[in-house]
Amino acid sequence: MANTKAAKKAARQSIRKRQRNRYHLSRMRTYIKKFRKMVEAGQLKEAENFLPEVQKIIMHTWSKGVITKREASRRVSRVYQLLNKAKVQAQQQEEK
């Protein structure tokens, strides 16, 4: 346990920051999961319309300092890749 006044304040601040960070991380992960479920269910139009919202949430999480810019870019890239792969597979199935 913290002994000095400054250490006690730092402990309180760290608890608040942790709660804030967990909120943003959870929100981002939830949006990504919703997007993945749409793609897996074959709802490509809905997923495509939802994609800007997912990207916005990821970049917002980065702007709050919860994740690094590199991680945000990687997550956005993977989300786009997932959609593009699903589109290609859907197109190939239509050709058959």
Residue pairs with C-beta under 8 A, 6 or more apart in sequence:
2 8
2 10
2 11
20 64
20 66
21 64
21 66
24 60
24 61
24 64
24 66
25 61
25 66
25 67
27 57
27 61
28 57
28 58
28 61
28 66
28 67
28 75
31 53
31 54
31 57
31 58
32 54
32 58
32 75
32 79
34 50
34 54
35 47
35 50
35 51
35 54
35 79
35 82
36 82
38 44
38 46
38 47
38 50
39 47
39 82
39 83
39 86
42 86
42 90
44 83
44 86
44 87
44 90
47 83
47 86
48 83
51 79
51 80
51 83
54 79
55 76
55 79
58 67
58 72
58 75
58 76
58 79
59 72
59 76
61 67
61 72
62 68
62 69
62 71
62 72
67 75
